[in-house]
Amino acid sequence: MTRLMPRATATRTQGLAPWRWAAAGSVLGLIFGIGIFAPASWLAATVGQASGYRVGLSGARGTVWQGSSALELSGGAGSGQAVALPGQIHWQIRPAWNGFKVAISADCCTRLPLQIHVLPIGWGGFRLVIENGQSQWPAGLLAGLGTPWNTVQPQGQLTASTQGVAMEWAQGKFQLSGSIQVDAMQVSSRLSTLSPMGSYRVSLLGGTQPTLQLTTLDGSLQLDGQGQWLGQRLRFSGVASAAPERVEALSNLLNIVGRRDGARSIITVG
């Protein structure tokens, strides 16, 4: 036996249904609009928190998906000093079927945008794939990272190149594949009257245990060393030494970078 709904009840239900659909549509539209037009300041806040406030996006304009800002490096929360990159950086984030594609360019430093693919992995993990490329950055930007860079106050040009680089964070573990090379050219410091002191190369090679190598390309200040990542901690040992005729000019710097041993300084990290 079919039970009929009272006519008054059916009329009220039919009358409310369009309003319910309209309300649901408005909520979905609001959520979609917030996502599309989310201000760039939201991204700046996320980057600051994720980096321990060592990386800052100052004066961010635009949206989370496309915008620009000044880039600042500092020693972290509570640091009293920050160093800004000349000009602006610009970003564009585009959803992809398996993640996001990010393009980043800097007025001062990139001929072509840096291309990064962000891929989610499992629950809470992600993978960054960086396309092969090259960029140039002022060495003075490092002073914003705090000790010892704010004491050394390096000057010069950093040329960074990537080859097959992928970084993965999953289940509390970090993995790196590919290689990153940074050439520091014609480096000088406020701690020495010698300018430039030399040119150097830092090579980072991924693998089960990523390795770091520091070599001297030329100059009176010789820097050499090697390191290895054990978990998320770097262990590095190296030597800084001066050409015999330049020991006096480089003495202050040798006293700062490591444990002084005659005309050289022993560098240990970790």
Buried (B, 14 or more C-beta within 10 A) or exposed (E): EEEEEEEEEEEEEEEEEEEEEEEEEEEEEEEEEEEEEEBBBEBBEEBBEEEEBBBBBEBBBBBBBEBBBBBBBBBEEEBEEBBBBBEBBBBBBEEEEEBBBBBBBBEBBBEEBBBBBBBEEEEEBBBBBBBEBEBBBBBBBBBBBBEBBBBBBBBBBBBBBBEEBBBBBBEEEEBBBBBBBBBBBBBBBBBBEBEBBBBBBBBBBBEEEBBBBBBBEEBBBBBBBBBBBEEEEEEBBBBBBBBEEBBEBBBBBBEBBBEBEEBBBBBEEE
